[in-house]
Amino acid sequence: NLAELDNENHQLLRAMGYVLEHWKLYKQAIEAYQKVLAIKEEEPQSYRDLALAYEKAGNHQMAVDLLYKVVTKNFYQYETRYRGIKSLMLNEMNAIISRNPGSICLTNINEAIVKPLPADIRIVVDWNKDETDIDLHIEEPDGETCYYGYRHTKKGGRLSEDFTQSYGPEEYEAKKAQKGKYTIKVNYYGDRYQKEQTPSLIKLTII
């Protein structure tokens, strides 16, 4: 079944991209993500993975242009399923622009959405398999835990939407971080696959 083969291939390719990024082989990671996008162009995460790999490779213009394309693209039936991901990618786009002042052409970007949103700490978890629920839990220095059931802490920690049937991402953010130790926990809640497939692999990014 070609559809099943493509689905499994894109999971393997996404996992390969994570590993290549970890090894700092960004050119090869970009090639893997380009293939993922060719298979799953209807899903916003495919664009996001490629854009963030471009940034790590030093091609900030391509990263911003691709993120902007996703932010302004209509994904139709997927819009509800991936609610919240566009605001996360908008933050990422603005962060890249802020880190590279004057070096990115913004001619084709709506100036109204170019707005730096600084944060002291961001923790993002992605995973390679669709129809999978992985949960990010952050224990703050004062002992308070931010997770899907308690998304806003008293000291300003915030967790993004809980993605239960996709690839994530889930993001923790604190505009003014507490001093001290943060503990990161990732819980593999489960998936909806009825047969053995590609193992689940996560990518954890701390900014």
N, C-alpha and C positions, 0 to 999 in steps of 0.2 A: 504494500500500500504506500504510494508515493507521499501522501499527506502525512502518514505516520512517520515515514522516513525523514521527511523534512523537519517535522517537529522534533524528533530525537536529535537530528544533526544540529539544529539551532541551539539546543540545550548543551550539547557537547562543545560547539563553537563558542558559546557564551562562557562556559567554564574555562575553556582554553584561553580566551581573552583575559579572564581574571588572573590566571596563572602567569601569562606573558606580561601583564602589567606589573605583577608582583616582582617579576624578574627584570623589570625595566626595559623589556623588549617592546617598546611602544609601536614601532613600525609593524611588527608582526601582530600585535594586538589589534591595531587598526584594520589590518587585513582580515582578521577573524571577525571583527564586528561588522565590517562591510558585507561579509557573507551572511551574517545574521540578519542585517537589514534587508538584504535581497530576499530572504525567506520570509521575514516577519515585518514587512514595511507598514502593516496596519497597526503596529503596536508602538507607543511612544518610547518605551524603554530601549528599543532597538536603536533609535536615534540618539538617545541620551548616552548610552554606553559608548557609541562611536564619538560623540562630541567630547566627552570627558577624556577619551584616549587621545584625541587630537590636542587637547590642552596639555596633557602630560608630555606629548611629543614636541611641544613648543609652538604648535600651529594654533595660536589663540584666535585668529580671525575665523578659521574654519569651525572652531568650537563654538564661538558666539553665533555665527551665521546658522549653524545647525540647530542650536538650542532655540534660537529665535523662530526658526521654521516650525519646530515642534510646538512652541508656545502659541503660535498663531494658526496652527493647522487644526482642521475639524476632523476628529477621529470618529465621528458619527456614533455608531452603537457602542464604541469603546469609551466614549466620553464619561459616562456614568461609572463604568467599571474602574477606570483609572482616575477617579476624582482626586484632586489634590496634587497630582504629579506635576501639573503645569506650573503651579505656584512654586513648587520645589525647584523646578528647572529654571524658572525666572530668577530665583535667588542665585542659582549657580551661574547663570549668564551674567548677572550684575556683579557677582564676585570676581569673575574673570575680567570683566571690563575695569573694575576697581583696581585689580592687581597689575593691570597693564595700561596705565593712563597714557593717552595720546598715541598708542600704537595700534589701535583697532578702529577701522572705518565703521562709523555708525550711520552712514548716509541712508541705508535701506532699512533702518530700524526706527520704529516709532519712539520718539524721544520721551513720550509720556510714561513709558514703562522702564526707562533707564534710570534706576534709583538705587544707590548703594544701600544695602541692608546689613550693616556690620553685626557680627556676633563674635563673642569671645571663643566659643567652642561649638563645633558641629560634629556630630557622629552619625554616619550614614551606613546602613546595611542594605546590600543588594543580594539577590540570589539568582541562580541560572535557570530554575524550573518554573514554568507556568503552573497554575492550579496548586500552588503551594503556600502554606501559611507559616511564616517565620516571624517571630516577635522580638523586638528590641526592648530591653529593659536597662535603664540607667539608674544606678544608685548614686545619688549626689553626696557630697562630703558630709552633709548634716544627717545622712541616713534616710532621707526621703527618696522613694523610688518612683521614677517616671516610666509608665508603660501604657499599653492600650486601654486599660481600665482607669487610668489616672494620668491624663495627658498633659496636665498643667500643674506644676509644683508651686509651692508657696514662694520659692526664691526665684521664680521666673523661668524654670526649665519648661520646654514645650516639645511634645512629640507629635509628629505628623499623622496623617490618616493611617488606619490599620488596614494594610492590604492582605486579604485572606485568600485570594485566588489569582495571584499574579507573581511577578518577580520582585515585588517591592517597588521602589525603595521605601524604607522607613527611616526617618530622620529625627534625631534629638538635637535641639538647639537651645543655647542659653546666651542671651545678648550680653549679660554681665555674669560671668561665671564665678562661682564660689571658689575660694582658695581651698586646696586640699585634694583628696583622692576621689576620683570618679571610678566606679566599678561598672564595666560593660558586660551585660549578659545577653546571649542570643538563644532563644528557645525555638527549637524545631517542633512546631505544633502538629504538623502532618501535611499530607497532600491527598489529591483526589485521584491518583493513578491506580488502576486496578491490576497492573502488572509491573514487574521489575523493569526499571528504565535507568536512565542516566542518574548517577548519584547527585544529591543536592550539594552544591558548593556555594559558600557565601563569600562576599567581598565586603570587608569592613574598612571604612575610610574615616580617619580622624583629622579634622581641620581645626 
